[in-house]
């Protein structure tokens, strides 16, 4: 599963999947709740891998990759439901960082 896909392709793939169902996308507050839930699960995995609080033997083992995937799926659902082009949104944010915040961080020395 290492096929490279664009953000636009990811959004279409999720939209095609959700489009199979009469219910369609959940309402915004439901999507936000689901996104928060997935972030919590991702946070739990990060804590288990890198933090001091390890999982109990009764807790299911999941990978960071799996939790990132779950989070990304719900994030794409939310963007699609709100007709947000995630690639455009990311480009706007990167432009902001490259202009407004260009001198905020210490740059690496060029070789």
Biopython code that builds the backbone (N, CA, C, O; Angstrom):
import numpy as np
from Bio.PDB.StructureBuilder import StructureBuilder

atoms = [
    (1, "UNK", "N", (0.820, -1.206, 0.000)),
    (1, "UNK", "CA", (0.000, 0.000, 0.000)),
    (1, "UNK", "C", (0.855, 1.258, 0.000)),
    (1, "UNK", "O", (0.565, 2.192, 0.747)),
    (2, "UNK", "N", (1.877, 1.306, -0.798)),
    (2, "UNK", "CA", (2.747, 2.470, -0.798)),
    (2, "UNK", "C", (2.503, 3.352, -2.022)),
    (2, "UNK", "O", (3.359, 4.165, -2.371)),
    (3, "UNK", "N", (1.360, 3.207, -2.672)),
    (3, "UNK", "CA", (1.031, 4.038, -3.817)),
    (3, "UNK", "C", (0.861, 5.495, -3.373)),
    (3, "UNK", "O", (0.069, 5.793, -2.480)),
    (4, "UNK", "N", (1.604, 6.379, -4.001)),
    (4, "UNK", "CA", (1.507, 7.801, -3.673)),
    (4, "UNK", "C", (0.210, 8.374, -4.244)),
    (4, "UNK", "O", (-0.109, 8.163, -5.414)),
    (5, "UNK", "N", (-0.518, 9.086, -3.422)),
    (5, "UNK", "CA", (-1.745, 9.738, -3.877)),
    (5, "UNK", "C", (-1.715, 11.194, -3.454)),
    (5, "UNK", "O", (-1.093, 11.552, -2.454)),
    (6, "UNK", "N", (-2.388, 12.021, -4.218)),
    (6, "UNK", "CA", (-2.470, 13.437, -3.889)),
    (6, "UNK", "C", (-3.561, 13.659, -2.848)),
    (6, "UNK", "O", (-4.386, 12.781, -2.594)),
    (7, "UNK", "N", (-3.551, 14.818, -2.267)),
    (7, "UNK", "CA", (-4.595, 15.178, -1.310)),
    (7, "UNK", "C", (-5.952, 15.162, -2.007)),
    (7, "UNK", "O", (-6.940, 14.703, -1.434)),
    (8, "UNK", "N", (-6.003, 15.657, -3.235)),
    (8, "UNK", "CA", (-7.248, 15.662, -4.003)),
    (8, "UNK", "C", (-7.755, 14.237, -4.223)),
    (8, "UNK", "O", (-8.954, 13.980, -4.120)),
    (9, "UNK", "N", (-6.846, 13.315, -4.525)),
    (9, "UNK", "CA", (-7.242, 11.923, -4.715)),
    (9, "UNK", "C", (-7.751, 11.314, -3.412)),
    (9, "UNK", "O", (-8.713, 10.546, -3.419)),
    (10, "UNK", "N", (-7.110, 11.654, -2.297)),
    (10, "UNK", "CA", (-7.580, 11.155, -1.007)),
    (10, "UNK", "C", (-8.989, 11.661, -0.721)),
    (10, "UNK", "O", (-9.856, 10.905, -0.285)),
    (11, "UNK", "N", (-9.205, 12.955, -0.972)),
    (11, "UNK", "CA", (-10.528, 13.520, -0.709)),
    (11, "UNK", "C", (-11.585, 12.868, -1.592)),
    (11, "UNK", "O", (-12.701, 12.618, -1.137)),
    (12, "UNK", "N", (-11.246, 12.592, -2.845)),
    (12, "UNK", "CA", (-12.201, 11.937, -3.744)),
    (12, "UNK", "C", (-12.455, 10.502, -3.308)),
    (12, "UNK", "O", (-13.594, 10.039, -3.336)),
    (13, "UNK", "N", (-11.411, 9.800, -2.907)),
    (13, "UNK", "CA", (-11.569, 8.412, -2.467)),
    (13, "UNK", "C", (-12.499, 8.326, -1.255)),
    (13, "UNK", "O", (-13.369, 7.457, -1.194)),
    (14, "UNK", "N", (-12.312, 9.226, -0.301)),
    (14, "UNK", "CA", (-13.195, 9.251, 0.874)),
    (14, "UNK", "C", (-14.613, 9.632, 0.451)),
    (14, "UNK", "O", (-15.582, 9.040, 0.926)),
    (15, "UNK", "N", (-14.737, 10.613, -0.437)),
    (15, "UNK", "CA", (-16.053, 11.041, -0.892)),
    (15, "UNK", "C", (-16.773, 9.902, -1.627)),
    (15, "UNK", "O", (-17.975, 9.706, -1.448)),
    (16, "UNK", "N", (-16.041, 9.162, -2.444)),
    (16, "UNK", "CA", (-16.640, 8.013, -3.139)),
    (16, "UNK", "C", (-17.122, 6.974, -2.135)),
    (16, "UNK", "O", (-18.194, 6.393, -2.305)),
    (17, "UNK", "N", (-16.339, 6.741, -1.100)),
    (17, "UNK", "CA", (-16.732, 5.776, -0.080)),
    (17, "UNK", "C", (-17.998, 6.230, 0.649)),
    (17, "UNK", "O", (-18.967, 5.477, 0.757)),
    (18, "UNK", "N", (-17.979, 7.467, 1.148)),
    (18, "UNK", "CA", (-19.122, 7.990, 1.905)),
    (18, "UNK", "C", (-20.358, 8.094, 1.004)),
    (18, "UNK", "O", (-21.483, 7.913, 1.470)),
    (19, "UNK", "N", (-20.152, 8.383, -0.272)),
    (19, "UNK", "CA", (-21.253, 8.539, -1.217)),
    (19, "UNK", "C", (-22.074, 7.281, -1.433)),
    (19, "UNK", "O", (-23.161, 7.346, -2.009)),
    (20, "UNK", "N", (-21.582, 6.148, -0.988)),
    (20, "UNK", "CA", (-22.321, 4.883, -1.121)),
    (20, "UNK", "C", (-23.498, 4.777, -0.155)),
    (20, "UNK", "O", (-24.371, 3.925, -0.321)),
    (21, "UNK", "N", (-23.514, 5.634, 0.840)),
    (21, "UNK", "CA", (-24.468, 5.497, 1.932)),
    (21, "UNK", "C", (-25.469, 6.652, 1.952)),
    (21, "UNK", "O", (-25.108, 7.806, 1.725)),
    (22, "UNK", "N", (-26.720, 6.323, 2.224)),
    (22, "UNK", "CA", (-27.781, 7.332, 2.272)),
    (22, "UNK", "C", (-27.484, 8.405, 3.319)),
    (22, "UNK", "O", (-27.806, 9.578, 3.128)),
    (23, "UNK", "N", (-26.863, 7.988, 4.431)),
    (23, "UNK", "CA", (-26.614, 8.931, 5.527)),
    (23, "UNK", "C", (-25.623, 10.027, 5.140)),
    (23, "UNK", "O", (-25.706, 11.140, 5.659)),
    (24, "UNK", "N", (-24.701, 9.735, 4.249)),
    (24, "UNK", "CA", (-23.701, 10.722, 3.842)),
    (24, "UNK", "C", (-22.806, 11.131, 5.000)),
    (24, "UNK", "O", (-22.592, 10.364, 5.939)),
    (25, "UNK", "N", (-22.294, 12.332, 4.920)),
    (25, "UNK", "CA", (-21.407, 12.837, 5.968)),
    (25, "UNK", "C", (-22.209, 13.187, 7.212)),
    (25, "UNK", "O", (-23.364, 13.603, 7.128)),
    (26, "UNK", "N", (-21.580, 13.012, 8.364)),
    (26, "UNK", "CA", (-22.206, 13.415, 9.617)),
    (26, "UNK", "C", (-22.255, 14.940, 9.684)),
    (26, "UNK", "O", (-21.501, 15.613, 8.981)),
    (27, "UNK", "N", (-23.137, 15.493, 10.524)),
    (27, "UNK", "CA", (-23.181, 16.947, 10.724)),
    (27, "UNK", "C", (-21.873, 17.442, 11.373)),
    (27, "UNK", "O", (-21.137, 16.653, 11.965)),
    (28, "UNK", "N", (-21.591, 18.745, 11.259)),
    (28, "UNK", "CA", (-20.316, 19.293, 11.740)),
    (28, "UNK", "C", (-19.966, 18.955, 13.187)),
    (28, "UNK", "O", (-18.828, 18.576, 13.465)),
    (29, "UNK", "N", (-20.909, 19.081, 14.109)),
    (29, "UNK", "CA", (-20.565, 18.812, 15.509)),
    (29, "UNK", "C", (-20.250, 17.337, 15.730)),
    (29, "UNK", "O", (-19.388, 17.001, 16.541)),
    (30, "UNK", "N", (-20.940, 16.461, 15.016)),
    (30, "UNK", "CA", (-20.649, 15.032, 15.103)),
    (30, "UNK", "C", (-19.257, 14.738, 14.546)),
    (30, "UNK", "O", (-18.503, 13.957, 15.127)),
    (31, "UNK", "N", (-18.919, 15.365, 13.422)),
    (31, "UNK", "CA", (-17.583, 15.180, 12.842)),
    (31, "UNK", "C", (-16.502, 15.712, 13.779)),
    (31, "UNK", "O", (-15.444, 15.102, 13.926)),
    (32, "UNK", "N", (-16.771, 16.838, 14.403)),
    (32, "UNK", "CA", (-15.807, 17.392, 15.356)),
    (32, "UNK", "C", (-15.627, 16.450, 16.547)),
    (32, "UNK", "O", (-14.508, 16.245, 17.018)),
    (33, "UNK", "N", (-16.721, 15.886, 17.028)),
    (33, "UNK", "CA", (-16.632, 14.927, 18.135)),
    (33, "UNK", "C", (-15.837, 13.690, 17.712)),
    (33, "UNK", "O", (-15.012, 13.188, 18.476)),
    (34, "UNK", "N", (-16.085, 13.202, 16.501)),
    (34, "UNK", "CA", (-15.355, 12.033, 16.002)),
    (34, "UNK", "C", (-13.879, 12.351, 15.833)),
    (34, "UNK", "O", (-13.022, 11.524, 16.147)),
    (35, "UNK", "N", (-13.575, 13.558, 15.334)),
    (35, "UNK", "CA", (-12.180, 13.970, 15.162)),
    (35, "UNK", "C", (-11.480, 14.053, 16.510)),
    (35, "UNK", "O", (-10.328, 13.641, 16.642)),
    (36, "UNK", "N", (-12.169, 14.581, 17.502)),
    (36, "UNK", "CA", (-11.631, 14.672, 18.857)),
    (36, "UNK", "C", (-11.379, 13.282, 19.430)),
    (36, "UNK", "O", (-10.359, 13.041, 20.075)),
    (37, "UNK", "N", (-12.310, 12.378, 19.189)),
    (37, "UNK", "CA", (-12.151, 10.992, 19.647)),
    (37, "UNK", "C", (-10.919, 10.348, 19.007)),
    (37, "UNK", "O", (-10.124, 9.698, 19.685)),
    (38, "UNK", "N", (-10.773, 10.537, 17.704)),
    (38, "UNK", "CA", (-9.622, 9.940, 17.007)),
    (38, "UNK", "C", (-8.309, 10.570, 17.470)),
    (38, "UNK", "O", (-7.297, 9.877, 17.574)),
    (39, "UNK", "N", (-8.314, 11.871, 17.747)),
    (39, "UNK", "CA", (-7.116, 12.524, 18.271)),
    (39, "UNK", "C", (-6.754, 11.954, 19.631)),
    (39, "UNK", "O", (-5.577, 11.761, 19.933)),
    (40, "UNK", "N", (-7.762, 11.683, 20.453)),
    (40, "UNK", "CA", (-7.519, 11.065, 21.758)),
    (40, "UNK", "C", (-6.887, 9.695, 21.612)),
    (40, "UNK", "O", (-5.975, 9.344, 22.361)),
    (41, "UNK", "N", (-7.371, 8.911, 20.642)),
    (41, "UNK", "CA", (-6.799, 7.584, 20.418)),
    (41, "UNK", "C", (-5.365, 7.680, 19.904)),
    (41, "UNK", "O", (-4.506, 6.887, 20.289)),
    (42, "UNK", "N", (-5.115, 8.652, 19.036)),
    (42, "UNK", "CA", (-3.745, 8.875, 18.562)),
    (42, "UNK", "C", (-2.848, 9.307, 19.724)),
    (42, "UNK", "O", (-1.712, 8.848, 19.846)),
    (43, "UNK", "N", (-3.361, 10.183, 20.561)),
    (43, "UNK", "CA", (-2.607, 10.641, 21.727)),
    (43, "UNK", "C", (-2.279, 9.481, 22.662)),
    (43, "UNK", "O", (-1.184, 9.415, 23.221)),
    (44, "UNK", "N", (-3.218, 8.586, 22.823)),
    (44, "UNK", "CA", (-2.997, 7.417, 23.683)),
    (44, "UNK", "C", (-1.870, 6.545, 23.136)),
    (44, "UNK", "O", (-1.052, 6.033, 23.901)),
    (45, "UNK", "N", (-1.826, 6.377, 21.819)),
    (45, "UNK", "CA", (-0.759, 5.578, 21.211)),
    (45, "UNK", "C", (0.596, 6.259, 21.351)),
    (45, "UNK", "O", (1.599, 5.600, 21.620)),
    (46, "UNK", "N", (0.628, 7.585, 21.168)),
    (46, "UNK", "CA", (1.889, 8.324, 21.340)),
    (46, "UNK", "C", (2.358, 8.183, 22.779)),
    (46, "UNK", "O", (3.544, 7.971, 23.033)),
    (47, "UNK", "N", (1.438, 8.298, 23.713)),
    (47, "UNK", "CA", (1.779, 8.146, 25.137)),
    (47, "UNK", "C", (2.325, 6.749, 25.404)),
    (47, "UNK", "O", (3.297, 6.595, 26.145)),
    (48, "UNK", "N", (1.713, 5.732, 24.811)),
    (48, "UNK", "CA", (2.162, 4.359, 25.010)),
    (48, "UNK", "C", (3.561, 4.139, 24.439)),
    (48, "UNK", "O", (4.388, 3.476, 25.065)),
    (49, "UNK", "N", (3.829, 4.688, 23.264)),
    (49, "UNK", "CA", (5.114, 4.471, 22.594)),
    (49, "UNK", "C", (6.217, 5.331, 23.203)),
    (49, "UNK", "O", (7.322, 4.845, 23.441)),
    (50, "UNK", "N", (5.921, 6.609, 23.456)),
    (50, "UNK", "CA", (6.966, 7.550, 23.860)),
    (50, "UNK", "C", (6.851, 8.047, 25.296)),
    (50, "UNK", "O", (7.824, 8.556, 25.853)),
    (51, "UNK", "N", (5.702, 7.908, 25.884)),
    (51, "UNK", "CA", (5.478, 8.468, 27.211)),
    (51, "UNK", "C", (5.715, 7.475, 28.325)),
    (51, "UNK", "O", (6.152, 6.346, 28.106)),
    (52, "UNK", "N", (5.418, 7.924, 29.508)),
    (52, "UNK", "CA", (5.634, 7.095, 30.691)),
    (52, "UNK", "C", (4.439, 6.195, 30.986)),
    (52, "UNK", "O", (4.582, 5.179, 31.667)),
    (53, "UNK", "N", (3.271, 6.555, 30.483)),
    (53, "UNK", "CA", (2.071, 5.776, 30.787)),
    (53, "UNK", "C", (1.851, 4.721, 29.701)),
    (53, "UNK", "O", (1.318, 5.016, 28.631)),
    (54, "UNK", "N", (2.264, 3.508, 29.990)),
    (54, "UNK", "CA", (2.126, 2.406, 29.048)),
    (54, "UNK", "C", (0.734, 1.818, 29.158)),
    (54, "UNK", "O", (0.038, 2.010, 30.155)),
    (55, "UNK", "N", (0.338, 1.099, 28.121)),
    (55, "UNK", "CA", (-0.980, 0.466, 28.116)),
    (55, "UNK", "C", (-1.039, -0.687, 29.105)),
    (55, "UNK", "O", (-0.033, -1.317, 29.431)),
    (56, "UNK", "N", (-2.244, -0.934, 29.563)),
    (56, "UNK", "CA", (-2.503, -2.104, 30.406)),
    (56, "UNK", "C", (-2.520, -3.331, 29.498)),
    (56, "UNK", "O", (-2.796, -3.212, 28.304)),
    (57, "UNK", "N", (-2.233, -4.486, 30.042)),
    (57, "UNK", "CA", (-2.277, -5.707, 29.221)),
    (57, "UNK", "C", (-3.642, -5.954, 28.571)),
    (57, "UNK", "O", (-3.733, -6.630, 27.547)),
    (58, "UNK", "N", (-4.686, -5.408, 29.165)),
    (58, "UNK", "CA", (-6.030, -5.615, 28.622)),
    (58, "UNK", "C", (-6.363, -4.659, 27.476)),
    (58, "UNK", "O", (-7.353, -4.858, 26.772)),
    (59, "UNK", "N", (-5.533, -3.614, 27.283)),
    (59, "UNK", "CA", (-5.791, -2.650, 26.216)),
    (59, "UNK", "C", (-5.235, -3.172, 24.888)),
    (59, "UNK", "O", (-4.137, -3.725, 24.835)),
    (60, "UNK", "N", (-6.008, -2.988, 23.830)),
    (60, "UNK", "CA", (-5.608, -3.466, 22.508)),
    (60, "UNK", "C", (-4.389, -2.700, 21.996)),
    (60, "UNK", "O", (-4.270, -1.487, 22.172)),
    (61, "UNK", "N", (-3.502, -3.440, 21.365)),
    (61, "UNK", "CA", (-2.324, -2.816, 20.752)),
    (61, "UNK", "C", (-2.707, -2.286, 19.377)),
    (61, "UNK", "O", (-3.262, -3.016, 18.555)),
    (62, "UNK", "N", (-2.414, -1.033, 19.135)),
    (62, "UNK", "CA", (-2.645, -0.426, 17.828)),
    (62, "UNK", "C", (-1.369, 0.307, 17.447)),
    (62, "UNK", "O", (-0.542, 0.624, 18.302)),
    (63, "UNK", "N", (-1.219, 0.569, 16.169)),
    (63, "UNK", "CA", (-0.017, 1.264, 15.721)),
    (63, "UNK", "C", (-0.295, 2.751, 15.551)),
    (63, "UNK", "O", (-1.438, 3.169, 15.369)),
    (64, "UNK", "N", (0.759, 3.528, 15.612)),
    (64, "UNK", "CA", (0.625, 4.960, 15.340)),
    (64, "UNK", "C", (0.086, 5.165, 13.928)),
    (64, "UNK", "O", (-0.734, 6.053, 13.694)),
    (65, "UNK", "N", (0.550, 4.342, 12.988)),
    (65, "UNK", "CA", (0.100, 4.464, 11.603)),
    (65, "UNK", "C", (-1.415, 4.273, 11.496)),
    (65, "UNK", "O", (-2.095, 5.030, 10.804)),
    (66, "UNK", "N", (-1.926, 3.271, 12.174)),
    (66, "UNK", "CA", (-3.370, 3.007, 12.162)),
    (66, "UNK", "C", (-4.139, 4.190, 12.736)),
    (66, "UNK", "O", (-5.157, 4.604, 12.182)),
    (67, "UNK", "N", (-3.650, 4.732, 13.849)),
    (67, "UNK", "CA", (-4.345, 5.860, 14.480)),
    (67, "UNK", "C", (-4.246, 7.124, 13.632)),
    (67, "UNK", "O", (-5.204, 7.893, 13.558)),
    (68, "UNK", "N", (-3.092, 7.349, 12.989)),
    (68, "UNK", "CA", (-2.985, 8.480, 12.061)),
    (68, "UNK", "C", (-3.988, 8.318, 10.925)),
    (68, "UNK", "O", (-4.634, 9.285, 10.522)),
    (69, "UNK", "N", (-4.118, 7.099, 10.409)),
    (69, "UNK", "CA", (-5.073, 6.839, 9.336)),
    (69, "UNK", "C", (-6.499, 7.129, 9.743)),
    (69, "UNK", "O", (-7.253, 7.740, 8.986)),
    (70, "UNK", "N", (-6.879, 6.690, 10.942)),
    (70, "UNK", "CA", (-8.233, 6.961, 11.443)),
    (70, "UNK", "C", (-8.469, 8.462, 11.556)),
    (70, "UNK", "O", (-9.516, 8.966, 11.152)),
    (71, "UNK", "N", (-7.484, 9.174, 12.112)),
    (71, "UNK", "CA", (-7.610, 10.621, 12.280)),
    (71, "UNK", "C", (-7.727, 11.313, 10.925)),
    (71, "UNK", "O", (-8.565, 12.193, 10.732)),
    (72, "UNK", "N", (-6.871, 10.898, 9.989)),
    (72, "UNK", "CA", (-6.880, 11.511, 8.655)),
    (72, "UNK", "C", (-8.204, 11.259, 7.951)),
    (72, "UNK", "O", (-8.733, 12.158, 7.296)),
    (73, "UNK", "N", (-8.748, 10.058, 8.073)),
    (73, "UNK", "CA", (-10.032, 9.746, 7.444)),
    (73, "UNK", "C", (-11.123, 10.689, 7.940)),
    (73, "UNK", "O", (-11.868, 11.252, 7.137)),
    (74, "UNK", "N", (-11.222, 10.863, 9.235)),
    (74, "UNK", "CA", (-12.272, 11.734, 9.783)),
    (74, "UNK", "C", (-11.998, 13.188, 9.409)),
    (74, "UNK", "O", (-12.933, 13.938, 9.128)),
    (75, "UNK", "N", (-10.726, 13.598, 9.403)),
    (75, "UNK", "CA", (-10.384, 14.966, 8.996)),
    (75, "UNK", "C", (-10.809, 15.213, 7.548)),
    (75, "UNK", "O", (-11.359, 16.268, 7.232)),
    (76, "UNK", "N", (-10.556, 14.245, 6.676)),
    (76, "UNK", "CA", (-10.964, 14.383, 5.277)),
    (76, "UNK", "C", (-12.480, 14.407, 5.169)),
    (76, "UNK", "O", (-13.027, 15.180, 4.383)),
    (77, "UNK", "N", (-13.167, 13.580, 5.941)),
    (77, "UNK", "CA", (-14.632, 13.624, 5.955)),
    (77, "UNK", "C", (-15.125, 15.017, 6.319)),
    (77, "UNK", "O", (-16.032, 15.550, 5.679)),
    (78, "UNK", "N", (-14.532, 15.594, 7.331)),
    (78, "UNK", "CA", (-14.930, 16.932, 7.791)),
    (78, "UNK", "C", (-14.674, 17.962, 6.684)),
    (78, "UNK", "O", (-15.537, 18.790, 6.393)),
    (79, "UNK", "N", (-13.506, 17.908, 6.080)),
    (79, "UNK", "CA", (-13.188, 18.843, 4.994)),
    (79, "UNK", "C", (-14.156, 18.674, 3.832)),
    (79, "UNK", "O", (-14.664, 19.658, 3.296)),
    (80, "UNK", "N", (-14.409, 17.439, 3.446)),
    (80, "UNK", "CA", (-15.337, 17.196, 2.339)),
    (80, "UNK", "C", (-16.735, 17.704, 2.663)),
    (80, "UNK", "O", (-17.384, 18.330, 1.825)),
    (81, "UNK", "N", (-17.193, 17.438, 3.869)),
    (81, "UNK", "CA", (-18.529, 17.871, 4.265)),
    (81, "UNK", "C", (-18.668, 19.390, 4.212)),
    (81, "UNK", "O", (-19.753, 19.917, 3.969)),
    (82, "UNK", "N", (-17.566, 20.076, 4.441)),
    (82, "UNK", "CA", (-17.568, 21.546, 4.425)),
    (82, "UNK", "C", (-17.070, 22.124, 3.097)),
    (82, "UNK", "O", (-16.855, 23.331, 2.980)),
    (83, "UNK", "N", (-16.888, 21.247, 2.094)),
    (83, "UNK", "CA", (-16.402, 21.658, 0.765)),
    (83, "UNK", "C", (-15.083, 22.417, 0.836)),
    (83, "UNK", "O", (-14.893, 23.434, 0.168)),
    (84, "UNK", "N", (-14.180, 21.901, 1.658)),
    (84, "UNK", "CA", (-12.850, 22.503, 1.806)),
    (84, "UNK", "C", (-11.845, 21.668, 1.034)),
    (84, "UNK", "O", (-11.740, 20.459, 1.238)),
    (85, "UNK", "N", (-11.113, 22.316, 0.151)),
    (85, "UNK", "CA", (-10.029, 21.662, -0.576)),
    (85, "UNK", "C", (-8.813, 21.684, 0.349)),
    (85, "UNK", "O", (-8.233, 22.740, 0.602)),
    (86, "UNK", "N", (-8.438, 20.512, 0.846)),
    (86, "UNK", "CA", (-7.368, 20.443, 1.832)),
    (86, "UNK", "C", (-6.020, 20.877, 1.265)),
    (86, "UNK", "O", (-5.208, 21.454, 1.989)),
    (87, "UNK", "N", (-5.768, 20.614, -0.002)),
    (87, "UNK", "CA", (-4.502, 21.046, -0.617)),
    (87, "UNK", "C", (-4.422, 22.571, -0.642)),
    (87, "UNK", "O", (-3.378, 23.147, -0.334)),
    (88, "UNK", "N", (-5.522, 23.220, -1.007)),
    (88, "UNK", "CA", (-5.550, 24.688, -1.006)),
    (88, "UNK", "C", (-5.378, 25.231, 0.407)),
    (88, "UNK", "O", (-4.640, 26.192, 0.624)),
    (89, "UNK", "N", (-6.065, 24.612, 1.369)),
    (89, "UNK", "CA", (-5.963, 25.062, 2.759)),
    (89, "UNK", "C", (-4.532, 24.943, 3.253)),
    (89, "UNK", "O", (-4.031, 25.843, 3.928)),
    (90, "UNK", "N", (-3.869, 23.842, 2.926)),
    (90, "UNK", "CA", (-2.480, 23.653, 3.351)),
    (90, "UNK", "C", (-1.562, 24.680, 2.689)),
    (90, "UNK", "O", (-0.668, 25.217, 3.342)),
    (91, "UNK", "N", (-1.770, 24.954, 1.419)),
    (91, "UNK", "CA", (-0.934, 25.939, 0.726)),
    (91, "UNK", "C", (-1.067, 27.325, 1.355)),
    (91, "UNK", "O", (-0.088, 28.062, 1.470)),
    (92, "UNK", "N", (-2.292, 27.671, 1.761)),
    (92, "UNK", "CA", (-2.500, 28.970, 2.423)),
    (92, "UNK", "C", (-1.736, 29.038, 3.750)),
    (92, "UNK", "O", (-1.128, 30.058, 4.076)),
    (93, "UNK", "N", (-1.776, 27.951, 4.496)),
    (93, "UNK", "CA", (-1.076, 27.915, 5.779)),
    (93, "UNK", "C", (0.435, 27.964, 5.566)),
    (93, "UNK", "O", (1.139, 28.685, 6.274)),
    (94, "UNK", "N", (0.932, 27.207, 4.601)),
    (94, "UNK", "CA", (2.373, 27.236, 4.321)),
    (94, "UNK", "C", (2.824, 28.631, 3.896)),
    (94, "UNK", "O", (3.897, 29.088, 4.291)),
    (95, "UNK", "N", (2.003, 29.306, 3.089)),
    (95, "UNK", "CA", (2.340, 30.672, 2.685)),
    (95, "UNK", "C", (2.436, 31.585, 3.910)),
    (95, "UNK", "O", (3.327, 32.430, 4.002)),
    (96, "UNK", "N", (1.520, 31.402, 4.828)),
    (96, "UNK", "CA", (1.524, 32.199, 6.067)),
    (96, "UNK", "C", (2.823, 31.955, 6.842)),
    (96, "UNK", "O", (3.456, 32.897, 7.318)),
    (97, "UNK", "N", (3.213, 30.681, 6.964)),
    (97, "UNK", "CA", (4.449, 30.371, 7.682)),
    (97, "UNK", "C", (5.676, 30.911, 6.950)),
    (97, "UNK", "O", (6.629, 31.372, 7.579)),
    (98, "UNK", "N", (5.647, 30.850, 5.631)),
    (98, "UNK", "CA", (6.789, 31.301, 4.840)),
    (98, "UNK", "C", (6.909, 32.818, 4.789)),
    (98, "UNK", "O", (7.971, 33.335, 4.441)),
    (99, "UNK", "N", (5.865, 33.530, 5.120)),
    (99, "UNK", "CA", (5.914, 34.992, 5.096)),
    (99, "UNK", "C", (5.896, 35.555, 6.514)),
    (99, "UNK", "O", (6.909, 36.067, 6.991)),
    (100, "UNK", "N", (4.778, 35.464, 7.173)),
    (100, "UNK", "CA", (4.627, 36.033, 8.513)),
    (100, "UNK", "C", (5.617, 35.455, 9.510)),
    (100, "UNK", "O", (6.168, 36.184, 10.335)),
    (101, "UNK", "N", (5.846, 34.147, 9.439)),
    (101, "UNK", "CA", (6.682, 33.469, 10.433)),
    (101, "UNK", "C", (8.064, 33.093, 9.918)),
    (101, "UNK", "O", (8.742, 32.251, 10.507)),
    (102, "UNK", "N", (8.488, 33.722, 8.808)),
    (102, "UNK", "CA", (9.740, 33.296, 8.176)),
    (102, "UNK", "C", (10.961, 33.461, 9.071)),
    (102, "UNK", "O", (11.941, 32.737, 8.892)),
    (103, "UNK", "N", (10.941, 34.364, 10.006)),
    (103, "UNK", "CA", (12.100, 34.583, 10.882)),
    (103, "UNK", "C", (11.843, 34.134, 12.321)),
    (103, "UNK", "O", (12.606, 34.471, 13.227)),
    (104, "UNK", "N", (10.792, 33.389, 12.521)),
    (104, "UNK", "CA", (10.432, 32.966, 13.872)),
    (104, "UNK", "C", (11.374, 31.895, 14.417)),
    (104, "UNK", "O", (11.669, 31.892, 15.612)),
    (105, "UNK", "N", (11.845, 30.999, 13.578)),
    (105, "UNK", "CA", (12.642, 29.858, 14.011)),
    (105, "UNK", "C", (14.082, 29.988, 13.527)),
    (105, "UNK", "O", (14.357, 30.683, 12.549)),
    (106, "UNK", "N", (14.986, 29.323, 14.210)),
    (106, "UNK", "CA", (16.406, 29.356, 13.853)),
    (106, "UNK", "C", (16.637, 28.437, 12.664)),
    (106, "UNK", "O", (16.364, 27.238, 12.728)),
    (107, "UNK", "N", (17.140, 29.006, 11.588)),
    (107, "UNK", "CA", (17.377, 28.221, 10.374)),
    (107, "UNK", "C", (18.643, 27.401, 10.511)),
    (107, "UNK", "O", (19.578, 27.786, 11.213)),
    (108, "UNK", "N", (18.661, 26.273, 9.837)),
    (108, "UNK", "CA", (19.847, 25.414, 9.791)),
    (108, "UNK", "C", (20.890, 26.108, 8.919)),
    (108, "UNK", "O", (20.566, 26.859, 7.999)),
    (109, "UNK", "N", (22.138, 25.832, 9.238)),
    (109, "UNK", "CA", (23.236, 26.350, 8.428)),
    (109, "UNK", "C", (23.260, 25.627, 7.096)),
    (109, "UNK", "O", (23.114, 24.406, 7.050)),
    (110, "UNK", "N", (23.444, 26.367, 6.013)),
    (110, "UNK", "CA", (23.572, 25.721, 4.711)),
    (110, "UNK", "C", (24.978, 25.224, 4.529)),
    (110, "UNK", "O", (25.944, 25.892, 4.900)),
    (111, "UNK", "N", (25.089, 24.044, 3.956)),
    (111, "UNK", "CA", (26.424, 23.435, 3.739)),
    (111, "UNK", "C", (27.092, 23.963, 2.519)),
    (111, "UNK", "O", (28.209, 23.556, 2.201)),
]
sb = StructureBuilder()
sb.init_structure("model")
sb.init_model(0)
sb.init_chain("A")
sb.init_seg("    ")
for serial, (resi, resn, name, xyz) in enumerate(atoms, 1):
    if name == "N":
        sb.init_residue(resn, " ", resi, " ")
    sb.init_atom(name, np.array(xyz, "f"), 0.0, 1.0, " ", f" {name:<3s}", serial, name[0])
structure = sb.get_structure()
